[in-house]
Amino acid sequence: MTMQRTPLLMSRLMERGPLINPREEIVTRTEGGLHRQTYADLGRRARQLAAALSSAGIRIGDRIGSFLWNNHRHLELYYAIPSMGAVLHTLNIRLSARDLEYIINHAGDRVVFVDEDLLPLVEPLAAKCPTVEQWVVCSDKSDAGWKTTLPGAVDYEQWIAQQPATFAWPELDENAPMGLCYTSGTTGNPKGVMYTHRSTYLHTMAQAMTDSIGLSATDCVLPIVPMFHAMSWGLPFTATMLGCPAVLPNRFMTPTAILDLMAGEKVSVSAGVPTIWQGLRSAIEAEPGRWDLSALARVTCGGSAPPISLMRWYWDQLQVEMIQGWGMTETNPLGTISRKVAKRSQLRHSIDEHFQNAAKAGLPLPGLEIEIVDENWNPLPHDGETVGELLIRGPWIASEYYNNPQPDKFHDGWLVTGDVAKIDAEHYLIIADRSKDLIKSGGEWISSVDIENDIVSVAGVAQAAVVAQPHPKWDERPVALVVLAPGSKVTGEQISGHLARNFAKWQLPDEVLFVDSLPLTSTGKLDKKVIRAQLQERGYRLPDLRAAAS
């Protein structure tokens, strides 16, 4: 053995920001304006928080729940809880009461932190969550003037103010747990994924790489992706490791509020789901020239694939690169990254070729492996045409669910993702669809994602969802639901004509339905399960199905 075996612990990464950039700021939007604190403040308050938890009897391995927005206190939890050896369990505030009750009890959370404005969501759960010994209310009121029915609740600021800022981070096994995230529970109960120090340490280092998101200490980052979803894609850890300025929107998530923060704080990097970027685009187009976004250089888009038209708009109008990331809660979460130019050989490509690459799900991050297989687990060709079940493995990929065996989700050391995909000759991943969202018509598969992206490229279309509906002859046929931008007069015939230029006739939706809005999951994705159920409840039937029944 010639090299030191220093454990890969998150405390070592989290300490780096306050050490090397103590005066850089963390800015949080609040009701009264902007709250500012330095990285030195963050390190001090994280130790006070750890001391308060330790005084309350929290020990290594205990689960601590957070029911908070993206704000400075939530970042203090990200820092303190893993560093002291406990487990940060981020509770998704958009889950149903039933799911929240289930995951708090399944995780065995001993302490839960909750923002004051979210109290009405958790107060009805208190009597149903016997493992919770302490509720901590996070409020911007200086006099702890909040009221709650939560038993024995204490005020965050008063609770940590009583503690010294001298807590010593323990030495741990690098494979010890540090974070717990639950899937959104689209089928059955949510499933828990327990991240370890080693997995998150390696993920954090990989995320900062130039060929990944490329976050650096010279950036100013605004994570729009919630800190209660998949650890905000790891950005709070990477930003704290680097000590780069961070801007947190809290609950103020309107496009104008976000754009005000971006312009006012000179944000250079941000991250969110496609609906966020579509909303910001609409706001910018509605009020051209209102915001100076010259500092903005890169935005990361995940959750679902952004259409090329959206990527092109950000580049053509703002010179902002939209980076597509693919991953899951089970992948900690980044699995692949797609950049406009990912290889030196691509420098000679045209701008259109650059965006064809960017539209793919991308290349696996270093240390990860991907494969596509048939129904017998046989590897399939990487020719960009053959479609198979996507598998992934690596040092930050889940090998099991927390206290919930799911053998069908894991095979021979691989995670079975549930995505149907292609891999091309350059090893780019191309997601065809979620397996449950593919449409099988006459024995042939139709990708709902491809059709959705093409519909959204039509000027005047804000959102689109394509779902399968039963058909007596073809088994299933696609139906498109479309949300138009304000004032748009786009017709179904125009959308069908546009699609006909890129898809075979049998792949085209049998009908285009215009709706005011589309339901989203708790993570901001199109909720196709709800869409299909709503169509069924409303008695919708395809025209061909009506004719066959008459």
C-alpha positions as CSV (number, residue, x, y, z in Angstrom):
1,M,0.0,0.0,0.0
2,T,1.7,3.2,-1.2
3,M,-1.2,5.7,-0.9
4,Q,-3.1,7.1,2.0
5,R,-6.6,5.6,2.5
6,T,-8.4,8.8,3.5
7,P,-12.1,8.0,3.7
8,L,-14.3,9.8,1.1
9,L,-16.4,11.8,3.6
10,M,-18.7,14.7,2.7
11,S,-17.5,16.7,5.7
12,R,-14.1,17.1,3.9
13,L,-15.8,18.5,0.8
14,M,-18.3,20.7,2.7
15,E,-15.5,22.2,4.8
16,R,-13.6,23.3,1.7
17,G,-15.9,26.2,0.7
18,P,-15.9,28.0,4.0
19,L,-12.1,27.5,4.2
20,I,-11.1,28.8,0.8
21,N,-13.9,31.3,0.1
22,P,-15.2,32.4,3.5
23,R,-16.4,35.8,2.3
24,E,-18.4,34.6,-0.7
25,E,-22.2,34.9,-0.2
26,I,-25.2,32.6,-0.1
27,V,-28.2,34.7,-1.1
28,T,-31.8,33.7,-0.3
29,R,-35.0,35.5,-1.4
30,T,-37.3,36.1,1.5
31,E,-40.6,37.9,2.0
32,G,-38.8,41.0,3.2
33,G,-36.1,41.0,0.5
34,L,-32.7,39.2,0.2
35,H,-31.0,37.4,3.1
36,R,-27.3,37.2,2.8
37,Q,-24.7,35.1,4.7
38,T,-21.2,34.2,4.0
39,Y,-19.6,30.7,3.6
40,A,-17.9,31.4,7.0
41,D,-21.4,31.9,8.4
42,L,-22.6,28.7,6.8
43,G,-19.8,26.7,8.4
44,R,-20.4,28.2,11.9
45,R,-24.1,27.7,11.8
46,A,-23.8,24.2,10.5
47,R,-21.7,23.3,13.6
48,Q,-24.3,24.9,15.8
49,L,-27.0,22.9,14.1
50,A,-25.0,19.7,14.6
51,A,-24.5,20.5,18.2
52,A,-28.2,21.1,18.7
53,L,-29.1,17.7,17.0
54,S,-26.4,15.9,19.1
55,S,-27.9,17.5,22.3
56,A,-31.3,16.2,21.2
57,G,-29.9,12.6,21.1
58,I,-29.2,12.3,17.4
59,R,-26.5,9.8,16.7
60,I,-24.7,8.4,13.7
61,G,-27.1,6.8,11.2
62,D,-30.3,8.5,12.5
63,R,-32.6,9.9,9.9
64,I,-33.5,13.6,9.9
65,G,-36.3,14.9,7.7
66,S,-36.3,18.3,5.9
67,F,-39.6,19.8,4.7
68,L,-38.1,23.0,3.3
69,W,-37.7,25.2,0.2
70,N,-34.4,26.1,-1.4
71,N,-33.0,28.4,1.2
72,H,-30.0,29.0,3.5
73,R,-31.3,26.9,6.3
74,H,-31.9,24.0,4.1
75,L,-28.2,24.3,2.9
76,E,-27.2,24.3,6.6
77,L,-28.9,20.9,6.9
78,Y,-27.1,19.7,3.8
79,Y,-23.9,20.6,5.4
80,A,-24.4,19.6,9.1
81,I,-26.4,16.4,9.0
82,P,-24.1,14.3,6.7
83,S,-21.0,15.8,8.3
84,M,-22.1,14.7,11.8
85,G,-22.8,11.1,10.5
86,A,-26.6,11.3,10.4
87,V,-28.8,10.9,7.3
88,L,-30.5,13.8,5.6
89,H,-34.0,12.7,4.4
90,T,-35.3,15.3,2.0
91,L,-39.1,15.3,2.1
92,N,-40.8,16.2,-1.2
93,I,-43.3,18.9,-0.3
94,R,-45.4,18.1,-3.4
95,L,-46.1,14.5,-2.4
96,S,-49.6,13.6,-1.2
97,A,-50.3,13.4,2.6
98,R,-50.5,9.6,2.3
99,D,-47.1,9.4,0.7
100,L,-45.5,11.8,3.1
101,E,-46.9,9.8,6.1
102,Y,-45.5,6.6,4.5
103,I,-42.0,7.8,3.9
104,I,-41.6,9.6,7.3
105,N,-42.6,6.4,9.0
106,H,-40.7,4.1,6.6
107,A,-37.5,6.2,7.1
108,G,-38.0,6.4,10.8
109,D,-37.3,10.1,10.9
110,R,-36.5,11.3,14.5
111,V,-36.4,15.0,13.8
112,V,-38.2,17.0,11.0
113,F,-37.4,20.5,10.0
114,V,-40.3,22.5,8.3
115,D,-40.6,26.0,6.8
116,E,-43.2,28.1,8.5
117,D,-45.4,28.5,5.4
118,L,-45.4,24.7,5.0
119,L,-46.8,24.0,8.5
120,P,-50.4,23.4,7.2
121,L,-49.1,20.5,5.1
122,V,-47.4,18.6,8.0
123,E,-49.6,19.5,11.0
124,P,-52.2,16.9,10.1
125,L,-49.4,14.2,9.9
126,A,-48.0,14.7,13.3
127,A,-50.2,12.2,15.1
128,K,-49.6,9.6,12.4
129,C,-45.8,9.8,12.6
130,P,-44.8,8.3,15.9
131,T,-41.1,8.1,15.2
132,V,-40.7,12.0,15.1
133,E,-39.5,13.1,18.4
134,Q,-38.8,16.8,17.5
135,W,-40.3,19.2,15.1
136,V,-38.2,22.3,14.2
137,V,-39.9,25.3,12.6
138,C,-37.8,27.5,10.3
139,S,-39.1,31.1,10.2
140,D,-37.8,34.5,9.2
141,K,-39.6,36.1,12.1
142,S,-37.1,37.4,14.6
143,D,-39.4,36.9,17.6
144,A,-40.4,33.3,16.8
145,G,-43.9,34.6,16.3
146,W,-45.3,31.6,14.5
147,K,-48.0,29.3,15.8
148,T,-48.4,25.6,15.2
149,T,-50.2,22.5,16.4
150,L,-47.1,20.4,16.1
151,P,-46.3,18.9,19.5
152,G,-43.3,20.4,21.2
153,A,-42.1,22.4,18.2
154,V,-39.1,24.6,18.6
155,D,-37.8,27.6,16.7
156,Y,-34.7,26.9,14.5
157,E,-32.9,30.1,15.2
158,Q,-33.5,29.9,19.0
159,W,-32.6,26.2,19.0
160,I,-29.2,26.6,17.4
161,A,-28.3,29.9,19.0
162,Q,-27.9,28.1,22.3
163,Q,-25.1,25.9,20.9
164,P,-21.3,26.4,20.4
165,A,-19.8,26.5,16.9
166,T,-17.1,24.0,17.8
167,F,-18.7,20.7,16.8
168,A,-16.0,18.1,15.7
169,W,-17.0,16.1,12.6
170,P,-16.5,12.3,13.4
171,E,-14.4,9.9,11.3
172,L,-16.8,7.6,9.5
173,D,-16.7,4.6,7.1
174,E,-17.0,6.1,3.7
175,N,-19.7,3.6,2.9
176,A,-21.9,5.0,5.7
177,P,-25.2,6.5,4.7
178,M,-25.6,10.2,4.4
179,G,-28.7,11.0,2.4
180,L,-32.1,9.4,1.7
181,C,-34.4,10.3,-1.2
182,Y,-37.6,8.6,-2.2
183,T,-38.9,8.1,-5.7
184,S,-42.1,10.0,-6.5
185,G,-44.2,6.8,-6.2
186,T,-45.8,6.8,-9.6
187,T,-46.5,3.1,-9.1
188,G,-47.0,1.7,-5.6
189,N,-45.4,3.3,-2.5
190,P,-42.4,5.6,-3.0
191,K,-39.1,3.7,-2.8
192,G,-36.1,4.9,-0.8
193,V,-32.6,5.3,-2.2
194,M,-29.9,5.6,0.5
195,Y,-26.9,7.6,-0.7
196,T,-23.5,7.0,0.9
197,H,-20.6,9.4,1.7
198,R,-18.5,7.6,-1.0
199,S,-21.2,7.7,-3.7
200,T,-22.0,11.4,-3.1
201,Y,-18.4,12.4,-2.8
202,L,-17.6,10.9,-6.2
203,H,-20.7,12.3,-7.7
204,T,-19.8,15.8,-6.4
205,M,-16.3,15.6,-8.0
206,A,-17.7,14.4,-11.3
207,Q,-20.4,17.1,-11.5
208,A,-17.7,19.8,-11.2
209,M,-15.7,18.4,-14.2
210,T,-15.5,20.6,-17.3
211,D,-17.1,18.0,-19.5
212,S,-20.0,17.7,-17.0
213,I,-21.8,20.8,-15.6
214,G,-18.4,22.5,-15.2
215,L,-19.3,24.4,-12.0
216,S,-16.3,26.3,-10.6
217,A,-15.5,28.8,-7.9
218,T,-15.8,31.6,-10.4
219,D,-19.5,30.8,-11.1
220,C,-22.6,32.1,-9.3
221,V,-25.1,29.2,-9.2
222,L,-28.9,29.3,-8.8
223,P,-30.4,25.8,-8.3
224,I,-34.1,26.0,-9.3
225,V,-34.4,22.2,-9.1
226,P,-35.8,21.7,-5.6
227,M,-33.5,20.7,-2.7
228,F,-36.2,18.3,-1.8
229,H,-35.9,16.4,-5.1
230,A,-32.9,14.1,-5.7
231,M,-30.7,16.3,-3.6
232,S,-31.2,19.2,-6.0
233,W,-29.2,17.1,-8.5
234,G,-26.2,17.4,-6.2
235,L,-25.6,21.1,-6.7
236,P,-25.7,22.2,-3.0
237,F,-22.8,19.8,-2.4
238,T,-20.8,20.9,-5.4
239,A,-21.4,24.6,-4.7
240,T,-20.3,24.3,-1.1
241,M,-17.2,22.2,-2.0
242,L,-16.2,25.0,-4.4
243,G,-17.4,28.0,-2.3
244,C,-19.0,29.6,-5.3
245,P,-21.7,32.2,-4.7
246,A,-25.1,30.6,-4.5
247,V,-28.5,32.1,-5.0
248,L,-31.6,30.3,-3.5
249,P,-35.1,31.3,-4.7
250,N,-36.9,29.9,-1.6
251,R,-40.7,29.7,-2.4
252,F,-40.6,32.5,-4.9
253,M,-40.6,30.5,-8.0
254,T,-42.5,32.6,-10.6
255,P,-40.5,33.3,-13.8
256,T,-40.2,37.0,-13.0
257,A,-38.9,36.3,-9.5
258,I,-36.3,33.9,-10.8
259,L,-35.2,36.3,-13.6
260,D,-35.0,39.1,-11.1
261,L,-32.6,37.0,-9.0
262,M,-30.6,36.0,-12.1
263,A,-30.1,39.5,-13.3
264,G,-29.6,41.1,-9.8
265,E,-27.0,38.6,-8.6
266,K,-25.3,38.0,-12.0
267,V,-26.0,34.2,-12.0
268,S,-23.9,32.3,-14.5
269,V,-25.2,28.7,-14.0
270,S,-28.7,27.4,-13.2
271,A,-30.6,24.1,-13.2
272,G,-34.2,23.1,-13.6
273,V,-36.8,21.1,-15.5
274,P,-38.0,22.0,-19.0
275,T,-41.2,23.6,-17.8
276,I,-39.0,26.1,-15.9
277,W,-37.1,27.1,-19.0
278,Q,-40.2,27.3,-21.0
279,G,-41.7,29.6,-18.4
280,L,-38.6,31.9,-18.3
281,R,-38.6,32.0,-22.1
282,S,-42.2,33.2,-22.2
283,A,-41.5,35.9,-19.6
284,I,-38.5,37.2,-21.5
285,E,-40.4,37.3,-24.7
286,A,-43.3,39.1,-23.0
287,E,-41.0,41.8,-21.7
288,P,-37.9,42.0,-23.9
289,G,-35.0,44.0,-22.5
290,R,-36.3,44.0,-18.9
291,W,-33.5,41.6,-17.6
292,D,-29.8,41.8,-18.1
293,L,-28.8,38.1,-18.4
294,S,-25.4,38.7,-19.9
295,A,-23.7,36.8,-17.0
296,L,-25.8,33.7,-17.6
297,A,-23.6,31.1,-19.5
298,R,-25.1,27.6,-18.8
299,V,-28.4,26.1,-17.7
300,T,-28.9,22.4,-17.0
301,C,-32.1,20.8,-18.0
302,G,-33.3,17.4,-16.6
303,G,-36.3,15.5,-15.5
304,S,-37.4,15.1,-19.2
305,A,-35.7,15.9,-22.5
306,P,-35.9,19.5,-23.6
307,P,-36.9,20.0,-27.3
308,I,-34.2,21.2,-29.7
309,S,-36.3,24.3,-30.3
310,L,-35.9,25.3,-26.7
311,M,-32.2,24.7,-26.7
312,R,-31.8,26.7,-29.9
313,W,-33.8,29.6,-28.5
314,Y,-31.6,30.0,-25.4
315,W,-28.5,29.8,-27.6
316,D,-29.7,32.1,-30.4
317,Q,-31.3,34.7,-28.2
318,L,-29.1,34.7,-25.0
319,Q,-25.9,32.8,-26.0
320,V,-26.7,30.4,-23.1
321,E,-25.8,26.7,-23.5
322,M,-28.6,24.4,-22.3
323,I,-26.9,21.2,-21.0
324,Q,-29.2,18.1,-20.9
325,G,-28.7,15.7,-18.0
326,W,-30.3,12.3,-17.7
327,G,-30.6,10.5,-14.4
328,M,-32.9,9.2,-11.7
329,T,-33.2,9.3,-7.9
330,E,-31.5,5.9,-8.1
331,T,-28.4,7.4,-9.9
332,N,-27.6,10.0,-7.2
333,P,-28.8,11.5,-9.7
334,L,-26.6,12.3,-12.7
335,G,-26.0,9.5,-15.2
336,T,-25.2,11.1,-18.5
337,I,-24.5,14.7,-19.7
338,S,-25.1,16.1,-23.1
339,R,-23.1,19.2,-24.2
340,K,-23.3,21.1,-27.4
341,V,-19.7,20.2,-28.1
342,A,-18.5,17.1,-26.2
343,K,-15.5,16.0,-28.3
344,R,-12.7,17.8,-30.1
345,S,-13.7,16.2,-33.4
346,Q,-17.1,17.9,-33.1
347,L,-15.5,21.4,-33.2
348,R,-15.7,21.2,-37.0
349,H,-19.4,20.4,-36.9
350,S,-22.1,22.9,-38.0
351,I,-24.3,24.5,-35.4
352,D,-27.2,22.2,-36.5
353,E,-25.0,19.2,-35.8
354,H,-24.1,20.6,-32.4
355,F,-27.7,20.7,-31.4
356,Q,-28.4,17.2,-32.8
357,N,-25.8,16.0,-30.3
358,A,-27.2,18.2,-27.5
359,A,-30.6,16.7,-28.0
360,K,-29.3,13.2,-27.1
361,A,-29.3,12.2,-23.4
362,G,-25.5,12.3,-23.7
363,L,-22.4,10.5,-22.6
364,P,-22.0,8.6,-19.3
365,L,-20.1,10.4,-16.6
366,P,-16.6,9.0,-16.0
367,G,-16.9,5.9,-13.8
368,L,-20.3,4.9,-15.1
369,E,-21.3,2.2,-17.6
370,I,-24.5,2.0,-19.7
371,E,-25.9,-0.9,-21.7
372,I,-29.1,-1.8,-23.6
373,V,-30.5,-5.3,-23.5
374,D,-33.3,-7.4,-24.9
375,E,-35.9,-9.2,-22.9
376,N,-33.4,-12.0,-22.3
377,W,-30.7,-9.6,-21.0
378,N,-28.6,-10.0,-24.1
379,P,-26.6,-6.9,-25.1
380,L,-27.9,-5.1,-28.2
381,P,-25.9,-3.3,-30.9
382,H,-24.8,0.3,-30.3
383,D,-25.9,1.5,-33.7
384,G,-28.2,4.3,-32.8
385,E,-31.2,2.4,-34.2
386,T,-31.7,-0.7,-32.0
387,V,-33.9,-0.1,-29.0
388,G,-33.6,-1.9,-25.7
389,E,-34.0,-1.7,-21.9
390,L,-31.4,0.7,-20.4
391,L,-29.1,-0.6,-17.7
392,I,-26.5,1.5,-15.7
393,R,-23.9,0.7,-13.1
394,G,-21.2,2.6,-11.3
395,P,-20.0,3.9,-7.9
396,W,-23.0,6.2,-7.3
397,I,-25.7,4.0,-8.7
398,A,-28.2,2.3,-6.3
399,S,-27.8,-1.5,-5.8
400,E,-31.0,-1.9,-3.8
401,Y,-33.8,0.1,-2.3
402,Y,-33.9,1.1,1.4
403,N,-35.7,-1.7,3.4
404,N,-37.7,-2.6,0.3
405,P,-36.5,-5.5,-1.9
406,Q,-37.3,-5.0,-5.6
407,P,-35.4,-7.7,-7.4
408,D,-36.9,-6.9,-10.8
409,K,-35.2,-3.4,-10.6
410,F,-31.6,-4.9,-10.3
411,H,-29.9,-7.5,-12.5
412,D,-26.4,-8.9,-12.2
413,G,-24.9,-5.7,-10.7
414,W,-26.9,-3.4,-13.0
415,L,-29.7,-1.0,-12.2
416,V,-32.7,-1.6,-14.5
417,T,-33.8,1.9,-15.2
418,G,-37.2,1.4,-16.8
419,D,-36.2,3.6,-19.8
420,V,-36.2,2.3,-23.3
421,A,-33.2,3.6,-25.2
422,K,-30.6,3.5,-28.0
423,I,-26.9,3.8,-27.8
424,D,-25.1,5.1,-30.9
425,A,-21.6,4.3,-32.3
426,E,-20.1,7.2,-30.3
427,H,-21.6,5.8,-27.1
428,Y,-24.3,8.6,-26.9
429,L,-27.4,7.6,-25.0
430,I,-30.7,8.4,-26.8
431,I,-33.8,7.9,-24.6
432,A,-36.7,6.6,-26.6
433,D,-39.2,6.7,-23.8
434,R,-40.1,5.4,-20.4
435,S,-41.2,1.8,-20.9
436,K,-44.6,2.5,-19.5
437,D,-45.1,5.5,-21.8
438,L,-44.2,3.9,-25.1
439,I,-47.1,3.4,-27.5
440,K,-47.5,0.1,-29.3
441,S,-49.6,0.5,-32.4
442,G,-50.1,-2.5,-34.7
443,G,-47.1,-4.2,-33.2
444,E,-44.8,-1.2,-33.8
445,W,-43.4,1.1,-31.1
446,I,-44.1,4.9,-31.1
447,S,-42.0,7.2,-28.9
448,S,-44.2,9.8,-27.2
449,V,-41.2,11.9,-26.3
450,D,-40.1,12.3,-30.0
451,I,-43.6,13.5,-31.0
452,E,-43.9,15.8,-28.0
453,N,-40.6,17.5,-28.8
454,D,-41.6,18.0,-32.4
455,I,-45.0,19.5,-31.4
456,V,-43.3,21.9,-28.9
457,S,-41.1,23.2,-31.8
458,V,-44.2,24.7,-33.4
459,A,-44.3,28.5,-32.7
460,G,-47.1,29.2,-30.3
461,V,-47.1,25.9,-28.5
462,A,-46.2,26.0,-24.8
463,Q,-46.5,22.4,-23.8
464,A,-47.5,19.0,-25.3
465,A,-48.1,15.5,-24.0
466,V,-48.7,12.4,-26.1
467,V,-50.3,9.4,-24.5
468,A,-51.7,6.0,-25.7
469,Q,-55.4,5.3,-25.9
470,P,-56.9,1.9,-26.5
471,H,-57.9,1.0,-30.1
472,P,-59.9,-2.1,-31.3
473,K,-57.7,-2.7,-34.4
474,W,-54.3,-1.3,-33.6
475,D,-54.1,-2.0,-29.8
476,E,-53.1,1.5,-29.0
477,R,-53.0,4.9,-30.8
478,P,-51.4,8.2,-29.8
479,V,-53.4,11.2,-28.8
480,A,-51.7,14.6,-28.3
481,L,-52.8,17.1,-25.7
482,V,-51.5,20.6,-26.4
483,V,-51.3,23.8,-24.3
484,L,-51.0,27.0,-26.4
485,A,-49.0,30.1,-25.5
486,P,-51.2,33.1,-24.6
487,G,-52.7,34.6,-27.8
488,S,-51.7,31.7,-30.0
489,K,-54.1,30.6,-32.8
490,V,-52.3,27.4,-33.8
491,T,-54.7,24.7,-35.0
492,G,-54.7,20.9,-34.8
493,E,-54.3,20.8,-38.6
494,Q,-51.2,22.9,-38.4
495,I,-49.7,20.7,-35.8
496,S,-50.5,17.5,-37.7
497,G,-49.0,19.0,-40.9
498,H,-45.8,19.9,-39.1
499,L,-45.5,16.4,-37.6
500,A,-46.1,14.8,-41.1
501,R,-42.8,16.3,-42.2
502,N,-40.9,14.2,-39.7
503,F,-42.9,11.1,-38.9
504,A,-44.6,8.4,-40.8
505,K,-48.3,8.6,-41.2
506,W,-49.0,5.6,-38.8
507,Q,-47.0,7.4,-36.1
508,L,-49.0,10.6,-36.1
509,P,-51.5,11.2,-33.3
510,D,-55.1,10.3,-34.3
511,E,-56.3,13.5,-32.6
512,V,-54.9,16.8,-31.2
513,L,-56.8,18.0,-28.1
514,F,-56.2,21.6,-26.8
515,V,-56.2,22.0,-23.0
516,D,-55.6,24.9,-20.6
517,S,-52.9,23.0,-18.6
518,L,-51.2,19.6,-18.2
519,P,-50.8,17.9,-14.8
520,L,-47.2,17.5,-13.5
521,T,-45.7,15.0,-11.1
522,S,-44.2,16.1,-7.8
523,T,-40.9,16.4,-9.6
524,G,-42.1,18.6,-12.4
525,K,-42.5,16.0,-15.1
526,L,-45.7,15.4,-17.2
527,D,-47.9,13.1,-15.2
528,K,-49.1,10.8,-18.0
529,K,-50.8,8.4,-15.6
530,V,-53.1,11.2,-14.5
531,I,-53.6,12.4,-18.1
532,R,-54.7,8.9,-19.2
533,A,-57.0,8.6,-16.2
534,Q,-58.5,12.0,-16.9
535,L,-59.2,11.1,-20.5
536,Q,-60.9,7.9,-19.3
537,E,-63.0,9.7,-16.7
538,R,-64.2,12.2,-19.3
539,G,-65.3,9.4,-21.5
540,Y,-62.9,10.3,-24.2
541,R,-62.7,7.7,-27.0
542,L,-60.7,7.9,-30.3
543,P,-62.7,8.7,-33.4
544,D,-61.9,5.3,-34.9
545,L,-63.1,3.6,-31.6
546,R,-66.3,5.5,-31.7
547,A,-66.9,4.4,-35.3
548,A,-66.1,0.8,-34.5
549,A,-68.6,0.8,-31.6
550,S,-71.4,2.4,-33.6
